[in-house]
Amino acid sequence: MNLLDQLAEQHISRAIEAGQLSGLPGEGQPLALDDDRLVPAELRAGFRLLKNAGYLPPTVRLLSELRSVEQLLAQTIEPGTRRARRKRAAWLRLQLGEARGSRVAALLEQRR
């Protein structure tokens, strides 16, 4: 953490301790994360349409499925089920790692 981050954290901690950050409008409410200021204007409508339709890019969908299979595998005791889940996880890793040198492959390597 750099010096600027440390100073900011100190100021925030002091404000919390002094009660300056309680009772603010929106406190306890979820954040509105639909901020698309960084998306080029010509792409915003298309991205919003895909998001509202529940579309996920294939790599994100595969990573999500791999994560859930790995969690299930960690909780599985039965040998037959473990074998099937290991095969499914290996197949998902293969699908994600097809593009060698891709960002997805790098993410998979970091997780091991």
MOSULZI-V587098 format. One record per residue. N is the residue number from 1. RES is the residue in one letter. PSI is psi in radians with two decimals (999 if undefined). OMEGA is omega as a letter, one per 40 degrees, with the letter a starting at -180 (none if undefined). Layout:
# MOSULZI-V587098
n/res/psi/omega
N/RES/PSI/OMEGA
N/RES/PSI/OMEGA
This chain:
# MOSULZI-V587098
n/res/psi/omega
1/M/2.25/a
2/N/3.05/a
3/L/-0.74/a
4/L/-0.73/i
5/D/-0.73/i
6/Q/-0.75/i
7/L/-0.76/i
8/A/-0.79/i
9/E/-0.71/i
10/Q/-0.78/a
11/H/-0.70/i
12/I/-0.76/i
13/S/-0.77/i
14/R/-0.73/a
15/A/-0.67/i
16/I/-0.81/i
17/E/-0.62/a
18/A/-0.10/i
19/G/0.26/a
20/Q/-0.27/a
21/L/0.18/i
22/S/2.61/i
23/G/0.24/i
24/L/2.67/i
25/P/2.36/i
26/G/0.04/a
27/E/2.31/a
28/G/-0.03/i
29/Q/2.63/i
30/P/2.63/i
31/L/2.52/i
32/A/1.82/a
33/L/0.43/i
34/D/0.44/a
35/D/1.99/a
36/D/0.57/a
37/R/-0.50/a
38/L/-0.13/i
39/V/2.30/i
40/P/2.47/a
41/A/-0.66/a
42/E/-0.24/a
43/L/-0.23/a
44/R/-0.82/a
45/A/-0.75/i
46/G/-0.76/i
47/F/-0.73/a
48/R/-0.71/i
49/L/-0.81/i
50/L/-0.73/a
51/K/-0.81/a
52/N/-0.44/i
53/A/-0.09/i
54/G/0.29/a
55/Y/2.38/i
56/L/2.40/i
57/P/2.59/a
58/P/-0.71/a
59/T/-0.65/i
60/V/-0.72/i
61/R/-0.78/a
62/L/-0.72/i
63/L/-0.70/i
64/S/-0.77/i
65/E/-0.71/i
66/L/-0.76/i
67/R/-0.76/a
68/S/-0.65/i
69/V/-0.71/i
70/E/-0.66/i
71/Q/-0.74/i
72/L/-0.70/i
73/L/-0.70/i
74/A/-0.42/a
75/Q/-0.08/a
76/T/2.37/i
77/I/-0.68/a
78/E/2.20/a
79/P/-0.74/a
80/G/-0.73/i
81/T/-0.69/i
82/R/-0.76/a
83/R/-0.79/a
84/A/-0.72/a
85/R/-0.60/i
86/R/-0.71/i
87/K/-0.73/i
88/R/-0.75/i
89/A/-0.71/i
90/A/-0.72/i
91/W/-0.73/i
92/L/-0.72/i
93/R/-0.68/i
94/L/-0.80/i
95/Q/-0.73/a
96/L/-0.54/a
97/G/0.11/a
98/E/-0.67/i
99/A/1.55/i
100/R/2.41/i
101/G/0.01/i
102/S/2.92/i
103/R/-0.60/i
104/V/-0.78/i
105/A/-0.67/i
106/A/-0.70/i
107/L/-0.72/i
108/L/-0.70/i
109/E/-0.64/i
110/Q/-0.57/a
111/R/-0.33/a
112/R/999/none
